Amino acid sequence: MGFSDNFFHRVEKKTKVDKDTILTLAKELQDNDLKNENTLRDVIQKLSAMTGRPVTTEQENKIVNAVIHDQVPKNVDKMF
């Protein structure tokens, strides 16, 4: 799935994370097993630090469970 520059602009505006950082993180995600709980928690913590948005343990647990059980929305573009 390709994303337009407009998509990256909207994400950057909302999160303050630039396109290059997003692409680097996406590559890292692609190279790892997202069904692995430790990998997911590491990614969540990295995203939290990048965006300056704290994630509680409860929120982290919900995110991990959603990803592991394939309950993540398929159309990411609509989230931004």
mmCIF file of the N, C-alpha and C atoms, coordinates in Angstrom:
data_MODEL
# 
_entry.id   MODEL 
# 
loop_
_atom_site.group_PDB 
_atom_site.id 
_atom_site.type_symbol 
_atom_site.label_atom_id 
_atom_site.label_alt_id 
_atom_site.label_comp_id 
_atom_site.label_asym_id 
_atom_site.label_entity_id 
_atom_site.label_seq_id 
_atom_site.pdbx_PDB_ins_code 
_atom_site.Cartn_x 
_atom_site.Cartn_y 
_atom_site.Cartn_z 
_atom_site.occupancy 
_atom_site.B_iso_or_equiv 
_atom_site.pdbx_formal_charge 
_atom_site.auth_seq_id 
_atom_site.auth_comp_id 
_atom_site.auth_asym_id 
_atom_site.auth_atom_id 
_atom_site.pdbx_PDB_model_num 
ATOM 1   N N  . MET A 1 1  ? 0.859  -1.171  0.000  1.00 0.00 ? 1  MET A N  1 
ATOM 2   C CA . MET A 1 1  ? 0.000  0.000   0.000  1.00 0.00 ? 1  MET A CA 1 
ATOM 3   C C  . MET A 1 1  ? 0.903  1.230   0.000  1.00 0.00 ? 1  MET A C  1 
ATOM 4   N N  . GLY A 1 2  ? 0.717  2.107   -0.961 1.00 0.00 ? 2  GLY A N  1 
ATOM 5   C CA . GLY A 1 2  ? 1.501  3.329   -1.009 1.00 0.00 ? 2  GLY A CA 1 
ATOM 6   C C  . GLY A 1 2  ? 0.741  4.481   -0.370 1.00 0.00 ? 2  GLY A C  1 
ATOM 7   N N  . PHE A 1 3  ? 1.478  5.325   0.308  1.00 0.00 ? 3  PHE A N  1 
ATOM 8   C CA . PHE A 1 3  ? 0.855  6.484   0.939  1.00 0.00 ? 3  PHE A CA 1 
ATOM 9   C C  . PHE A 1 3  ? 1.311  7.740   0.214  1.00 0.00 ? 3  PHE A C  1 
ATOM 10  N N  . SER A 1 4  ? 0.417  8.688   0.069  1.00 0.00 ? 4  SER A N  1 
ATOM 11  C CA . SER A 1 4  ? 0.733  9.932   -0.605 1.00 0.00 ? 4  SER A CA 1 
ATOM 12  C C  . SER A 1 4  ? 1.462  10.889  0.330  1.00 0.00 ? 4  SER A C  1 
ATOM 13  N N  . ASP A 1 5  ? 2.083  11.897  -0.269 1.00 0.00 ? 5  ASP A N  1 
ATOM 14  C CA . ASP A 1 5  ? 2.729  12.930  0.544  1.00 0.00 ? 5  ASP A CA 1 
ATOM 15  C C  . ASP A 1 5  ? 1.704  13.633  1.433  1.00 0.00 ? 5  ASP A C  1 
ATOM 16  N N  . ASN A 1 6  ? 0.475  13.734  0.941  1.00 0.00 ? 6  ASN A N  1 
ATOM 17  C CA . ASN A 1 6  ? -0.598 14.342  1.723  1.00 0.00 ? 6  ASN A CA 1 
ATOM 18  C C  . ASN A 1 6  ? -0.838 13.553  3.014  1.00 0.00 ? 6  ASN A C  1 
ATOM 19  N N  . PHE A 1 7  ? -0.812 12.230  2.908  1.00 0.00 ? 7  PHE A N  1 
ATOM 20  C CA . PHE A 1 7  ? -0.980 11.387  4.089  1.00 0.00 ? 7  PHE A CA 1 
ATOM 21  C C  . PHE A 1 7  ? 0.131  11.673  5.095  1.00 0.00 ? 7  PHE A C  1 
ATOM 22  N N  . PHE A 1 8  ? 1.376  11.677  4.626  1.00 0.00 ? 8  PHE A N  1 
ATOM 23  C CA . PHE A 1 8  ? 2.502  11.927  5.524  1.00 0.00 ? 8  PHE A CA 1 
ATOM 24  C C  . PHE A 1 8  ? 2.421  13.321  6.139  1.00 0.00 ? 8  PHE A C  1 
ATOM 25  N N  . HIS A 1 9  ? 1.963  14.279  5.364  1.00 0.00 ? 9  HIS A N  1 
ATOM 26  C CA . HIS A 1 9  ? 1.807  15.641  5.885  1.00 0.00 ? 9  HIS A CA 1 
ATOM 27  C C  . HIS A 1 9  ? 0.779  15.670  7.019  1.00 0.00 ? 9  HIS A C  1 
ATOM 28  N N  . ARG A 1 10 ? -0.333 14.975  6.827  1.00 0.00 ? 10 ARG A N  1 
ATOM 29  C CA . ARG A 1 10 ? -1.367 14.931  7.874  1.00 0.00 ? 10 ARG A CA 1 
ATOM 30  C C  . ARG A 1 10 ? -0.849 14.239  9.131  1.00 0.00 ? 10 ARG A C  1 
ATOM 31  N N  . VAL A 1 11 ? -0.112 13.147  8.952  1.00 0.00 ? 11 VAL A N  1 
ATOM 32  C CA . VAL A 1 11 ? 0.444  12.434  10.108 1.00 0.00 ? 11 VAL A CA 1 
ATOM 33  C C  . VAL A 1 11 ? 1.442  13.321  10.830 1.00 0.00 ? 11 VAL A C  1 
ATOM 34  N N  . GLU A 1 12 ? 2.323  13.980  10.062 1.00 0.00 ? 12 GLU A N  1 
ATOM 35  C CA . GLU A 1 12 ? 3.331  14.853  10.671 1.00 0.00 ? 12 GLU A CA 1 
ATOM 36  C C  . GLU A 1 12 ? 2.677  16.005  11.425 1.00 0.00 ? 12 GLU A C  1 
ATOM 37  N N  . LYS A 1 13 ? 1.651  16.583  10.838 1.00 0.00 ? 13 LYS A N  1 
ATOM 38  C CA . LYS A 1 13 ? 0.952  17.691  11.478 1.00 0.00 ? 13 LYS A CA 1 
ATOM 39  C C  . LYS A 1 13 ? 0.323  17.255  12.799 1.00 0.00 ? 13 LYS A C  1 
ATOM 40  N N  . LYS A 1 14 ? -0.232 16.050  12.816 1.00 0.00 ? 14 LYS A N  1 
ATOM 41  C CA . LYS A 1 14 ? -0.919 15.569  14.007 1.00 0.00 ? 14 LYS A CA 1 
ATOM 42  C C  . LYS A 1 14 ? 0.046  15.037  15.069 1.00 0.00 ? 14 LYS A C  1 
ATOM 43  N N  . THR A 1 15 ? 1.156  14.416  14.636 1.00 0.00 ? 15 THR A N  1 
ATOM 44  C CA . THR A 1 15 ? 2.039  13.734  15.581 1.00 0.00 ? 15 THR A CA 1 
ATOM 45  C C  . THR A 1 15 ? 3.382  14.420  15.793 1.00 0.00 ? 15 THR A C  1 
ATOM 46  N N  . LYS A 1 16 ? 3.737  15.341  14.901 1.00 0.00 ? 16 LYS A N  1 
ATOM 47  C CA . LYS A 1 16 ? 5.054  15.997  14.920 1.00 0.00 ? 16 LYS A CA 1 
ATOM 48  C C  . LYS A 1 16 ? 6.184  15.021  14.588 1.00 0.00 ? 16 LYS A C  1 
ATOM 49  N N  . VAL A 1 17 ? 5.870  13.924  13.908 1.00 0.00 ? 17 VAL A N  1 
ATOM 50  C CA . VAL A 1 17 ? 6.862  12.945  13.472 1.00 0.00 ? 17 VAL A CA 1 
ATOM 51  C C  . VAL A 1 17 ? 6.986  13.069  11.962 1.00 0.00 ? 17 VAL A C  1 
ATOM 52  N N  . ASP A 1 18 ? 8.235  13.296  11.473 1.00 0.00 ? 18 ASP A N  1 
ATOM 53  C CA . ASP A 1 18 ? 8.420  13.546  10.042 1.00 0.00 ? 18 ASP A CA 1 
ATOM 54  C C  . ASP A 1 18 ? 8.384  12.267  9.204  1.00 0.00 ? 18 ASP A C  1 
ATOM 55  N N  . LYS A 1 19 ? 8.268  12.465  7.896  1.00 0.00 ? 19 LYS A N  1 
ATOM 56  C CA . LYS A 1 19 ? 8.117  11.363  6.948  1.00 0.00 ? 19 LYS A CA 1 
ATOM 57  C C  . LYS A 1 19 ? 9.269  10.374  7.035  1.00 0.00 ? 19 LYS A C  1 
ATOM 58  N N  . ASP A 1 20 ? 10.510 10.852  7.104  1.00 0.00 ? 20 ASP A N  1 
ATOM 59  C CA . ASP A 1 20 ? 11.663 9.955   7.162  1.00 0.00 ? 20 ASP A CA 1 
ATOM 60  C C  . ASP A 1 20 ? 11.627 9.064   8.402  1.00 0.00 ? 20 ASP A C  1 
ATOM 61  N N  . THR A 1 21 ? 11.240 9.634   9.530  1.00 0.00 ? 21 THR A N  1 
ATOM 62  C CA . THR A 1 21 ? 11.140 8.852   10.762 1.00 0.00 ? 21 THR A CA 1 
ATOM 63  C C  . THR A 1 21 ? 10.047 7.806   10.638 1.00 0.00 ? 21 THR A C  1 
ATOM 64  N N  . ILE A 1 22 ? 8.933  8.176   10.037 1.00 0.00 ? 22 ILE A N  1 
ATOM 65  C CA . ILE A 1 22 ? 7.825  7.242   9.829  1.00 0.00 ? 22 ILE A CA 1 
ATOM 66  C C  . ILE A 1 22 ? 8.279  6.087   8.939  1.00 0.00 ? 22 ILE A C  1 
ATOM 67  N N  . LEU A 1 23 ? 8.983  6.407   7.856  1.00 0.00 ? 23 LEU A N  1 
ATOM 68  C CA . LEU A 1 23 ? 9.438  5.364   6.940  1.00 0.00 ? 23 LEU A CA 1 
ATOM 69  C C  . LEU A 1 23 ? 10.477 4.455   7.594  1.00 0.00 ? 23 LEU A C  1 
ATOM 70  N N  . THR A 1 24 ? 11.357 5.024   8.410  1.00 0.00 ? 24 THR A N  1 
ATOM 71  C CA . THR A 1 24 ? 12.342 4.217   9.134  1.00 0.00 ? 24 THR A CA 1 
ATOM 72  C C  . THR A 1 24 ? 11.650 3.262   10.095 1.00 0.00 ? 24 THR A C  1 
ATOM 73  N N  . LEU A 1 25 ? 10.672 3.767   10.819 1.00 0.00 ? 25 LEU A N  1 
ATOM 74  C CA . LEU A 1 25 ? 9.917  2.918   11.749 1.00 0.00 ? 25 LEU A CA 1 
ATOM 75  C C  . LEU A 1 25 ? 9.137  1.849   10.984 1.00 0.00 ? 25 LEU A C  1 
ATOM 76  N N  . ALA A 1 26 ? 8.557  2.209   9.856  1.00 0.00 ? 26 ALA A N  1 
ATOM 77  C CA . ALA A 1 26 ? 7.803  1.238   9.050  1.00 0.00 ? 26 ALA A CA 1 
ATOM 78  C C  . ALA A 1 26 ? 8.711  0.108   8.579  1.00 0.00 ? 26 ALA A C  1 
ATOM 79  N N  . LYS A 1 27 ? 9.929  0.439   8.177  1.00 0.00 ? 27 LYS A N  1 
ATOM 80  C CA . LYS A 1 27 ? 10.899 -0.575  7.753  1.00 0.00 ? 27 LYS A CA 1 
ATOM 81  C C  . LYS A 1 27 ? 11.229 -1.500  8.923  1.00 0.00 ? 27 LYS A C  1 
ATOM 82  N N  . GLU A 1 28 ? 11.445 -0.920  10.085 1.00 0.00 ? 28 GLU A N  1 
ATOM 83  C CA . GLU A 1 28 ? 11.730 -1.710  11.286 1.00 0.00 ? 28 GLU A CA 1 
ATOM 84  C C  . GLU A 1 28 ? 10.563 -2.649  11.598 1.00 0.00 ? 28 GLU A C  1 
ATOM 85  N N  . LEU A 1 29 ? 9.345  -2.143  11.473 1.00 0.00 ? 29 LEU A N  1 
ATOM 86  C CA . LEU A 1 29 ? 8.159  -2.966  11.727 1.00 0.00 ? 29 LEU A CA 1 
ATOM 87  C C  . LEU A 1 29 ? 8.062  -4.106  10.721 1.00 0.00 ? 29 LEU A C  1 
ATOM 88  N N  . GLN A 1 30 ? 8.381  -3.792  9.479  1.00 0.00 ? 30 GLN A N  1 
ATOM 89  C CA . GLN A 1 30 ? 8.301  -4.779  8.416  1.00 0.00 ? 30 GLN A CA 1 
ATOM 90  C C  . GLN A 1 30 ? 9.293  -5.922  8.652  1.00 0.00 ? 30 GLN A C  1 
ATOM 91  N N  . ASP A 1 31 ? 10.427 -5.600  9.257  1.00 0.00 ? 31 ASP A N  1 
ATOM 92  C CA . ASP A 1 31 ? 11.471 -6.588  9.487  1.00 0.00 ? 31 ASP A CA 1 
ATOM 93  C C  . ASP A 1 31 ? 11.262 -7.401  10.761 1.00 0.00 ? 31 ASP A C  1 
ATOM 94  N N  . ASN A 1 32 ? 10.240 -7.084  11.539 1.00 0.00 ? 32 ASN A N  1 
ATOM 95  C CA . ASN A 1 32 ? 9.993  -7.766  12.806 1.00 0.00 ? 32 ASN A CA 1 
ATOM 96  C C  . ASN A 1 32 ? 8.639  -8.449  12.814 1.00 0.00 ? 32 ASN A C  1 
ATOM 97  N N  . ASP A 1 33 ? 8.459  -9.330  13.781 1.00 0.00 ? 33 ASP A N  1 
ATOM 98  C CA . ASP A 1 33 ? 7.216  -10.069 13.950 1.00 0.00 ? 33 ASP A CA 1 
ATOM 99  C C  . ASP A 1 33 ? 6.261  -9.267  14.830 1.00 0.00 ? 33 ASP A C  1 
ATOM 100 N N  . LEU A 1 34 ? 5.222  -8.726  14.229 1.00 0.00 ? 34 LEU A N  1 
ATOM 101 C CA . LEU A 1 34 ? 4.279  -7.907  14.990 1.00 0.00 ? 34 LEU A CA 1 
ATOM 102 C C  . LEU A 1 34 ? 3.322  -8.733  15.843 1.00 0.00 ? 34 LEU A C  1 
ATOM 103 N N  . LYS A 1 35 ? 3.422  -10.025 15.771 1.00 0.00 ? 35 LYS A N  1 
ATOM 104 C CA . LYS A 1 35 ? 2.618  -10.869 16.658 1.00 0.00 ? 35 LYS A CA 1 
ATOM 105 C C  . LYS A 1 35 ? 3.408  -11.179 17.935 1.00 0.00 ? 35 LYS A C  1 
ATOM 106 N N  . ASN A 1 36 ? 4.652  -10.705 17.983 1.00 0.00 ? 36 ASN A N  1 
ATOM 107 C CA . ASN A 1 36 ? 5.487  -10.894 19.162 1.00 0.00 ? 36 ASN A CA 1 
ATOM 108 C C  . ASN A 1 36 ? 5.202  -9.769  20.145 1.00 0.00 ? 36 ASN A C  1 
ATOM 109 N N  . GLU A 1 37 ? 4.760  -10.119 21.327 1.00 0.00 ? 37 GLU A N  1 
ATOM 110 C CA . GLU A 1 37 ? 4.350  -9.117  22.321 1.00 0.00 ? 37 GLU A CA 1 
ATOM 111 C C  . GLU A 1 37 ? 5.479  -8.154  22.687 1.00 0.00 ? 37 GLU A C  1 
ATOM 112 N N  . ASN A 1 38 ? 6.688  -8.662  22.842 1.00 0.00 ? 38 ASN A N  1 
ATOM 113 C CA . ASN A 1 38 ? 7.813  -7.794  23.209 1.00 0.00 ? 38 ASN A CA 1 
ATOM 114 C C  . ASN A 1 38 ? 8.127  -6.787  22.104 1.00 0.00 ? 38 ASN A C  1 
ATOM 115 N N  . THR A 1 39 ? 8.059  -7.229  20.860 1.00 0.00 ? 39 THR A N  1 
ATOM 116 C CA . THR A 1 39 ? 8.280  -6.327  19.726 1.00 0.00 ? 39 THR A CA 1 
ATOM 117 C C  . THR A 1 39 ? 7.225  -5.234  19.721 1.00 0.00 ? 39 THR A C  1 
ATOM 118 N N  . LEU A 1 40 ? 5.973  -5.616  19.913 1.00 0.00 ? 40 LEU A N  1 
ATOM 119 C CA . LEU A 1 40 ? 4.876  -4.650  19.936 1.00 0.00 ? 40 LEU A CA 1 
ATOM 120 C C  . LEU A 1 40 ? 5.060  -3.616  21.048 1.00 0.00 ? 40 LEU A C  1 
ATOM 121 N N  . ARG A 1 41 ? 5.396  -4.075  22.211 1.00 0.00 ? 41 ARG A N  1 
ATOM 122 C CA . ARG A 1 41 ? 5.575  -3.151  23.342 1.00 0.00 ? 41 ARG A CA 1 
ATOM 123 C C  . ARG A 1 41 ? 6.732  -2.183  23.076 1.00 0.00 ? 41 ARG A C  1 
ATOM 124 N N  . ASP A 1 42 ? 7.794  -2.679  22.458 1.00 0.00 ? 42 ASP A N  1 
ATOM 125 C CA . ASP A 1 42 ? 8.926  -1.825  22.112 1.00 0.00 ? 42 ASP A CA 1 
ATOM 126 C C  . ASP A 1 42 ? 8.494  -0.744  21.121 1.00 0.00 ? 42 ASP A C  1 
ATOM 127 N N  . VAL A 1 43 ? 7.731  -1.136  20.115 1.00 0.00 ? 43 VAL A N  1 
ATOM 128 C CA . VAL A 1 43 ? 7.248  -0.189  19.102 1.00 0.00 ? 43 VAL A CA 1 
ATOM 129 C C  . VAL A 1 43 ? 6.315  0.843   19.735 1.00 0.00 ? 43 VAL A C  1 
ATOM 130 N N  . ILE A 1 44 ? 5.428  0.401   20.591 1.00 0.00 ? 44 ILE A N  1 
ATOM 131 C CA . ILE A 1 44 ? 4.496  1.311   21.258 1.00 0.00 ? 44 ILE A CA 1 
ATOM 132 C C  . ILE A 1 44 ? 5.260  2.343   22.076 1.00 0.00 ? 44 ILE A C  1 
ATOM 133 N N  . GLN A 1 45 ? 6.274  1.893   22.795 1.00 0.00 ? 45 GLN A N  1 
ATOM 134 C CA . GLN A 1 45 ? 7.073  2.816   23.611 1.00 0.00 ? 45 GLN A CA 1 
ATOM 135 C C  . GLN A 1 45 ? 7.855  3.800   22.746 1.00 0.00 ? 45 GLN A C  1 
ATOM 136 N N  . LYS A 1 46 ? 8.372  3.327   21.606 1.00 0.00 ? 46 LYS A N  1 
ATOM 137 C CA . LYS A 1 46 ? 9.084  4.219   20.683 1.00 0.00 ? 46 LYS A CA 1 
ATOM 138 C C  . LYS A 1 46 ? 8.134  5.282   20.134 1.00 0.00 ? 46 LYS A C  1 
ATOM 139 N N  . LEU A 1 47 ? 6.947  4.845   19.717 1.00 0.00 ? 47 LEU A N  1 
ATOM 140 C CA . LEU A 1 47 ? 5.967  5.790   19.181 1.00 0.00 ? 47 LEU A CA 1 
ATOM 141 C C  . LEU A 1 47 ? 5.533  6.799   20.241 1.00 0.00 ? 47 LEU A C  1 
ATOM 142 N N  . SER A 1 48 ? 5.362  6.335   21.449 1.00 0.00 ? 48 SER A N  1 
ATOM 143 C CA . SER A 1 48 ? 4.990  7.219   22.542 1.00 0.00 ? 48 SER A CA 1 
ATOM 144 C C  . SER A 1 48 ? 6.061  8.293   22.744 1.00 0.00 ? 48 SER A C  1 
ATOM 145 N N  . ALA A 1 49 ? 7.312  7.880   22.746 1.00 0.00 ? 49 ALA A N  1 
ATOM 146 C CA . ALA A 1 49 ? 8.416  8.831   22.925 1.00 0.00 ? 49 ALA A CA 1 
ATOM 147 C C  . ALA A 1 49 ? 8.508  9.806   21.744 1.00 0.00 ? 49 ALA A C  1 
ATOM 148 N N  . MET A 1 50 ? 8.336  9.295   20.521 1.00 0.00 ? 50 MET A N  1 
ATOM 149 C CA . MET A 1 50 ? 8.419  10.143  19.327 1.00 0.00 ? 50 MET A CA 1 
ATOM 150 C C  . MET A 1 50 ? 7.346  11.216  19.298 1.00 0.00 ? 50 MET A C  1 
ATOM 151 N N  . THR A 1 51 ? 6.152  10.824  19.692 1.00 0.00 ? 51 THR A N  1 
ATOM 152 C CA . THR A 1 51 ? 5.016  11.748  19.600 1.00 0.00 ? 51 THR A CA 1 
ATOM 153 C C  . THR A 1 51 ? 4.822  12.587  20.853 1.00 0.00 ? 51 THR A C  1 
ATOM 154 N N  . GLY A 1 52 ? 5.517  12.211  21.918 1.00 0.00 ? 52 GLY A N  1 
ATOM 155 C CA . GLY A 1 52 ? 5.357  12.934  23.177 1.00 0.00 ? 52 GLY A CA 1 
ATOM 156 C C  . GLY A 1 52 ? 4.021  12.661  23.848 1.00 0.00 ? 52 GLY A C  1 
ATOM 157 N N  . ARG A 1 53 ? 3.420  11.551  23.483 1.00 0.00 ? 53 ARG A N  1 
ATOM 158 C CA . ARG A 1 53 ? 2.129  11.170  24.058 1.00 0.00 ? 53 ARG A CA 1 
ATOM 159 C C  . ARG A 1 53 ? 2.319  9.940   24.942 1.00 0.00 ? 53 ARG A C  1 
ATOM 160 N N  . PRO A 1 54 ? 2.151  10.117  26.243 1.00 0.00 ? 54 PRO A N  1 
ATOM 161 C CA . PRO A 1 54 ? 2.329  8.967   27.138 1.00 0.00 ? 54 PRO A CA 1 
ATOM 162 C C  . PRO A 1 54 ? 1.263  7.902   26.908 1.00 0.00 ? 54 PRO A C  1 
ATOM 163 N N  . VAL A 1 55 ? 1.660  6.645   27.082 1.00 0.00 ? 55 VAL A N  1 
ATOM 164 C CA . VAL A 1 55 ? 0.741  5.516   26.945 1.00 0.00 ? 55 VAL A CA 1 
ATOM 165 C C  . VAL A 1 55 ? 0.745  4.760   28.270 1.00 0.00 ? 55 VAL A C  1 
ATOM 166 N N  . THR A 1 56 ? -0.436 4.639   28.856 1.00 0.00 ? 56 THR A N  1 
ATOM 167 C CA . THR A 1 56 ? -0.540 3.921   30.126 1.00 0.00 ? 56 THR A CA 1 
ATOM 168 C C  . THR A 1 56 ? -0.374 2.417   29.878 1.00 0.00 ? 56 THR A C  1 
ATOM 169 N N  . THR A 1 57 ? -0.123 1.692   30.934 1.00 0.00 ? 57 THR A N  1 
ATOM 170 C CA . THR A 1 57 ? -0.017 0.231   30.832 1.00 0.00 ? 57 THR A CA 1 
ATOM 171 C C  . THR A 1 57 ? -1.315 -0.354  30.296 1.00 0.00 ? 57 THR A C  1 
ATOM 172 N N  . GLU A 1 58 ? -2.443 0.195   30.740 1.00 0.00 ? 58 GLU A N  1 
ATOM 173 C CA . GLU A 1 58 ? -3.749 -0.285  30.263 1.00 0.00 ? 58 GLU A CA 1 
ATOM 174 C C  . GLU A 1 58 ? -3.901 -0.055  28.760 1.00 0.00 ? 58 GLU A C  1 
ATOM 175 N N  . GLN A 1 59 ? -3.521 1.135   28.293 1.00 0.00 ? 59 GLN A N  1 
ATOM 176 C CA . GLN A 1 59 ? -3.607 1.433   26.863 1.00 0.00 ? 59 GLN A CA 1 
ATOM 177 C C  . GLN A 1 59 ? -2.677 0.521   26.062 1.00 0.00 ? 59 GLN A C  1 
ATOM 178 N N  . GLU A 1 60 ? -1.463 0.329   26.576 1.00 0.00 ? 60 GLU A N  1 
ATOM 179 C CA . GLU A 1 60 ? -0.496 -0.536  25.904 1.00 0.00 ? 60 GLU A CA 1 
ATOM 180 C C  . GLU A 1 60 ? -1.048 -1.956  25.792 1.00 0.00 ? 60 GLU A C  1 
ATOM 181 N N  . ASN A 1 61 ? -1.641 -2.455  26.862 1.00 0.00 ? 61 ASN A N  1 
ATOM 182 C CA . ASN A 1 61 ? -2.219 -3.799  26.843 1.00 0.00 ? 61 ASN A CA 1 
ATOM 183 C C  . ASN A 1 61 ? -3.338 -3.908  25.804 1.00 0.00 ? 61 ASN A C  1 
ATOM 184 N N  . LYS A 1 62 ? -4.183 -2.876  25.712 1.00 0.00 ? 62 LYS A N  1 
ATOM 185 C CA . LYS A 1 62 ? -5.271 -2.879  24.723 1.00 0.00 ? 62 LYS A CA 1 
ATOM 186 C C  . LYS A 1 62 ? -4.718 -2.887  23.301 1.00 0.00 ? 62 LYS A C  1 
ATOM 187 N N  . ILE A 1 63 ? -3.679 -2.088  23.053 1.00 0.00 ? 63 ILE A N  1 
ATOM 188 C CA . ILE A 1 63 ? -3.069 -2.026  21.719 1.00 0.00 ? 63 ILE A CA 1 
ATOM 189 C C  . ILE A 1 63 ? -2.473 -3.384  21.361 1.00 0.00 ? 63 ILE A C  1 
ATOM 190 N N  . VAL A 1 64 ? -1.711 -3.960  22.282 1.00 0.00 ? 64 VAL A N  1 
ATOM 191 C CA . VAL A 1 64 ? -1.077 -5.264  22.045 1.00 0.00 ? 64 VAL A CA 1 
ATOM 192 C C  . VAL A 1 64 ? -2.138 -6.314  21.734 1.00 0.00 ? 64 VAL A C  1 
ATOM 193 N N  . ASN A 1 65 ? -3.191 -6.367  22.535 1.00 0.00 ? 65 ASN A N  1 
ATOM 194 C CA . ASN A 1 65 ? -4.259 -7.349  22.305 1.00 0.00 ? 65 ASN A CA 1 
ATOM 195 C C  . ASN A 1 65 ? -4.950 -7.128  20.958 1.00 0.00 ? 65 ASN A C  1 
ATOM 196 N N  . ALA A 1 66 ? -5.170 -5.878  20.592 1.00 0.00 ? 66 ALA A N  1 
ATOM 197 C CA . ALA A 1 66 ? -5.821 -5.581  19.312 1.00 0.00 ? 66 ALA A CA 1 
ATOM 198 C C  . ALA A 1 66 ? -4.965 -6.050  18.139 1.00 0.00 ? 66 ALA A C  1 
ATOM 199 N N  . VAL A 1 67 ? -3.668 -5.805  18.208 1.00 0.00 ? 67 VAL A N  1 
ATOM 200 C CA . VAL A 1 67 ? -2.777 -6.206  17.114 1.00 0.00 ? 67 VAL A CA 1 
ATOM 201 C C  . VAL A 1 67 ? -2.669 -7.725  17.039 1.00 0.00 ? 67 VAL A C  1 
ATOM 202 N N  . ILE A 1 68 ? -2.453 -8.357  18.170 1.00 0.00 ? 68 ILE A N  1 
ATOM 203 C CA . ILE A 1 68 ? -2.285 -9.811  18.193 1.00 0.00 ? 68 ILE A CA 1 
ATOM 204 C C  . ILE A 1 68 ? -3.550 -10.527 17.698 1.00 0.00 ? 68 ILE A C  1 
ATOM 205 N N  . HIS A 1 69 ? -4.710 -9.969  17.992 1.00 0.00 ? 69 HIS A N  1 
ATOM 206 C CA . HIS A 1 69 ? -5.975 -10.600 17.596 1.00 0.00 ? 69 HIS A CA 1 
ATOM 207 C C  . HIS A 1 69 ? -6.565 -9.993  16.313 1.00 0.00 ? 69 HIS A C  1 
ATOM 208 N N  . ASP A 1 70 ? -5.717 -9.319  15.524 1.00 0.00 ? 70 ASP A N  1 
ATOM 209 C CA . ASP A 1 70 ? -6.134 -8.753  14.220 1.00 0.00 ? 70 ASP A CA 1 
ATOM 210 C C  . ASP A 1 70 ? -7.366 -7.869  14.314 1.00 0.00 ? 70 ASP A C  1 
ATOM 211 N N  . GLN A 1 71 ? -7.403 -7.000  15.318 1.00 0.00 ? 71 GLN A N  1 
ATOM 212 C CA . GLN A 1 71 ? -8.537 -6.089  15.490 1.00 0.00 ? 71 GLN A CA 1 
ATOM 213 C C  . GLN A 1 71 ? -8.146 -4.647  15.173 1.00 0.00 ? 71 GLN A C  1 
ATOM 214 N N  . VAL A 1 72 ? -7.132 -4.483  14.331 1.00 0.00 ? 72 VAL A N  1 
ATOM 215 C CA . VAL A 1 72 ? -6.667 -3.154  13.940 1.00 0.00 ? 72 VAL A CA 1 
ATOM 216 C C  . VAL A 1 72 ? -7.374 -2.770  12.641 1.00 0.00 ? 72 VAL A C  1 
ATOM 217 N N  . PRO A 1 73 ? -7.855 -1.521  12.540 1.00 0.00 ? 73 PRO A N  1 
ATOM 218 C CA . PRO A 1 73 ? -8.508 -1.086  11.312 1.00 0.00 ? 73 PRO A CA 1 
ATOM 219 C C  . PRO A 1 73 ? -7.591 -1.262  10.102 1.00 0.00 ? 73 PRO A C  1 
ATOM 220 N N  . LYS A 1 74 ? -8.125 -1.723  9.003  1.00 0.00 ? 74 LYS A N  1 
ATOM 221 C CA . LYS A 1 74 ? -7.330 -1.963  7.804  1.00 0.00 ? 74 LYS A CA 1 
ATOM 222 C C  . LYS A 1 74 ? -7.023 -0.682  7.030  1.00 0.00 ? 74 LYS A C  1 
ATOM 223 N N  . ASN A 1 75 ? -7.870 0.334   7.163  1.00 0.00 ? 75 ASN A N  1 
ATOM 224 C CA . ASN A 1 75 ? -7.675 1.577   6.413  1.00 0.00 ? 75 ASN A CA 1 
ATOM 225 C C  . ASN A 1 75 ? -7.046 2.636   7.319  1.00 0.00 ? 75 ASN A C  1 
ATOM 226 N N  . VAL A 1 76 ? -5.732 2.586   7.444  1.00 0.00 ? 76 VAL A N  1 
ATOM 227 C CA . VAL A 1 76 ? -4.995 3.493   8.321  1.00 0.00 ? 76 VAL A CA 1 
ATOM 228 C C  . VAL A 1 76 ? -5.159 4.942   7.885  1.00 0.00 ? 76 VAL A C  1 
ATOM 229 N N  . ASP A 1 77 ? -5.301 5.179   6.600  1.00 0.00 ? 77 ASP A N  1 
ATOM 230 C CA . ASP A 1 77 ? -5.433 6.542   6.073  1.00 0.00 ? 77 ASP A CA 1 
ATOM 231 C C  . ASP A 1 77 ? -6.604 7.276   6.706  1.00 0.00 ? 77 ASP A C  1 
ATOM 232 N N  . LYS A 1 78 ? -7.675 6.582   7.035  1.00 0.00 ? 78 LYS A N  1 
ATOM 233 C CA . LYS A 1 78 ? -8.860 7.199   7.621  1.00 0.00 ? 78 LYS A CA 1 
ATOM 234 C C  . LYS A 1 78 ? -8.631 7.642   9.066  1.00 0.00 ? 78 LYS A C  1 
ATOM 235 N N  . MET A 1 79 ? -7.567 7.117   9.706  1.00 0.00 ? 79 MET A N  1 
ATOM 236 C CA . MET A 1 79 ? -7.293 7.447   11.098 1.00 0.00 ? 79 MET A CA 1 
ATOM 237 C C  . MET A 1 79 ? -6.695 8.844   11.241 1.00 0.00 ? 79 MET A C  1 
ATOM 238 N N  . PHE A 1 80 ? -6.161 9.396   10.162 1.00 0.00 ? 80 PHE A N  1 
ATOM 239 C CA . PHE A 1 80 ? -5.512 10.692  10.210 1.00 0.00 ? 80 PHE A CA 1 
ATOM 240 C C  . PHE A 1 80 ? -6.262 11.655  9.345  1.00 0.00 ? 80 PHE A C  1 
# 
